[in-house]
Amino acid sequence: MLIVNVKEEESIDRALKRYKRKVHATRLIKEIRRRQQFEKPSVVKRNERLNAMYRERYYNNQ
């Protein structure tokens, strides 16, 4: 749970903006979306391998 302390004489809009930045920095929304659907461990491993292969090819061609 994220907590944003509202300072004296700070507008709600400013506090909301700080809250949104905190949420974005913690990648909370991305994690929630990822957990909405279950992925089998074998699929997770396969995607990790494919991403590693892509990264390797990308950095070797530069």
Stockholm file with secondary structure:
# STOCKHOLM 1.0

chainA/1-62         MLIVNVKEEESIDRALKRYKRKVHATRLIKEIRRRQQFEKPSVVKRNERLNAMYRERYYNNQ
#=GR chainA/1-62 SS CCCCCCCTTCCHHHHHHHHHHHHHHHTHHHHHHHHTSCCCHHHHHHHHHHHHHHHHHHHHCC
#=GC SS_cons        CCCCCCCTTCCHHHHHHHHHHHHHHHTHHHHHHHHTSCCCHHHHHHHHHHHHHHHHHHHHCC
//
